[in-house]
Amino acid sequence: MNEEEQTEKKRFLRSRKGFLNPRIVRAITFYIITTCVILSVIVCILAIWDFARTDVFWRMIATFSVIAVGSALFAFVNNIFGFED
């Protein structure tokens, strides 16, 4: 890369900086959403095999959905209200 492209890339990365470090927020959000998806699949399998009642199934799915959507919204809002250098 030439010097002009590197300068442009640095300027772009600085302008996208969130209030908290976006890379860390994105990583934590990814792990939270991945955990919610895996746990939802496990609860679904337990409900299919009648190891969990259906009301437990729906409550767990709703809980995991709220947690996943909340963490994704937090990551989005973090990028909106970040500092621009």
C-alpha positions as CSV (number, residue, x, y, z in Angstrom):
1,M,0.0,0.0,0.0
2,N,1.2,3.5,-0.7
3,E,1.3,6.3,1.9
4,E,-2.0,7.9,0.8
5,E,-4.0,4.6,1.1
6,Q,-2.5,4.1,4.6
7,T,-3.5,7.6,5.7
8,E,-7.0,7.1,4.3
9,K,-7.3,3.8,6.1
10,K,-6.2,5.3,9.4
11,R,-8.7,8.2,9.1
12,F,-11.5,5.8,8.4
13,L,-10.6,3.6,11.4
14,R,-10.4,6.7,13.7
15,S,-13.8,8.0,12.5
16,R,-15.4,4.7,13.4
17,K,-14.2,4.5,17.0
18,G,-17.0,4.0,19.5
19,F,-17.4,5.2,23.0
20,L,-15.9,1.9,24.2
21,N,-13.4,0.0,22.1
22,P,-15.5,-1.3,19.2
23,R,-13.3,-4.3,18.6
24,I,-13.8,-5.5,22.2
25,V,-17.6,-4.7,22.2
26,R,-18.0,-6.6,18.9
27,A,-16.1,-9.6,20.3
28,I,-18.1,-9.7,23.5
29,T,-21.4,-9.3,21.6
30,F,-20.4,-12.1,19.3
31,Y,-19.7,-14.4,22.2
32,I,-23.0,-13.5,24.0
33,I,-25.1,-14.0,20.9
34,T,-23.3,-17.3,20.1
35,T,-23.9,-18.5,23.6
36,C,-27.6,-17.6,23.4
37,V,-28.0,-19.5,20.1
38,I,-26.2,-22.6,21.5
39,L,-28.3,-22.6,24.7
40,S,-31.5,-22.1,22.7
41,V,-30.7,-25.1,20.6
42,I,-30.0,-27.2,23.7
43,V,-33.3,-26.1,25.3
44,C,-35.1,-26.9,22.1
45,I,-33.7,-30.4,22.0
46,L,-34.6,-30.9,25.7
47,A,-38.2,-29.7,24.9
48,I,-38.5,-32.0,22.0
49,W,-37.4,-35.0,24.1
50,D,-39.8,-33.9,27.0
51,F,-36.9,-33.3,29.4
52,A,-38.2,-29.7,29.8
53,R,-41.8,-28.5,29.9
54,T,-43.0,-26.2,27.0
55,D,-43.4,-23.2,29.3
56,V,-39.7,-23.5,30.3
57,F,-38.9,-23.8,26.6
58,W,-40.7,-20.6,25.6
59,R,-39.3,-18.6,28.6
60,M,-35.8,-19.6,27.8
61,I,-36.1,-18.8,24.1
62,A,-37.6,-15.4,25.0
63,T,-34.8,-14.7,27.6
64,F,-32.1,-15.6,25.2
65,S,-33.7,-13.5,22.4
66,V,-33.9,-10.5,24.7
67,I,-30.2,-10.9,25.8
68,A,-29.0,-11.4,22.2
69,V,-30.9,-8.4,20.8
70,G,-29.9,-6.2,23.7
71,S,-26.2,-6.9,23.3
72,A,-26.5,-6.3,19.5
73,L,-28.2,-3.0,20.1
74,F,-25.5,-2.0,22.6
75,A,-22.8,-2.7,20.1
76,F,-24.7,-0.6,17.5
77,V,-25.3,2.3,19.9
78,N,-21.6,2.2,21.0
79,N,-20.6,2.9,17.4
80,I,-23.1,5.7,17.0
81,F,-22.1,7.7,20.1
82,G,-18.3,7.2,19.7
83,F,-15.8,10.0,19.6
84,E,-14.6,11.2,16.2
85,D,-10.9,12.2,16.1
